Amino acid sequence: MIDLVKHCGVHKKGTLKLEDVLDSVRQHPDYSKVGAVAFFVGTVRGETAKGEVVKGLELEAYEEKADEVLEKICHELKAKKGVVDVQVHHFTGKFDLGEDLVYVVVAGGHRGDVFPVLR
């Protein structure tokens, strides 16, 4: 289970599952106001935008600064009308093709509230 204090931030690969994020959203004190939860999962794809082959990725982060930036983004998005919770979880480590890199979740009153924020 994720640290409920860190709803947005950087995590080492393998320390967080999508189910953990959903459980965390469901524990939000205002979850009774939620009628829509939308997820985005960013993964490693096999080629760059220029068509170059990708065999894998290794991601590092200045964790303190990355956490600060992600928390700011989440805080700003949570202030939007109809939004109850926003979480962004970015992973670091070595990744193979198809592996998860980032989870973004937005919970709100209606799907019309969450989809624009998720984007």
HELIX and SHEET records of a PDB file:
HELIX    1   1 LEU A   18  ARG A   26  1                                   9    
HELIX    2   2 TYR A   31  LYS A   33  5                                   3    
HELIX    3   3 GLU A   63  LYS A   78  1                                  16    
HELIX    4   4 ARG A  111  LEU A  118  1                                   8    
SHEET    1   A 3 CYS A   8  LYS A  12  0                                        
SHEET    2   A 3 VAL A  83  ASP A  96  1                                        
SHEET    3   A 3 GLY A  56  LEU A  59 -1                                        
SHEET    1   B 4 CYS A   8  LYS A  12  0                                        
SHEET    2   B 4 VAL A  83  ASP A  96  1                                        
SHEET    3   B 4 ASP A 100  GLY A 108 -1                                        
SHEET    4   B 4 ALA A  36  THR A  43 -1                                        
END                                                                             
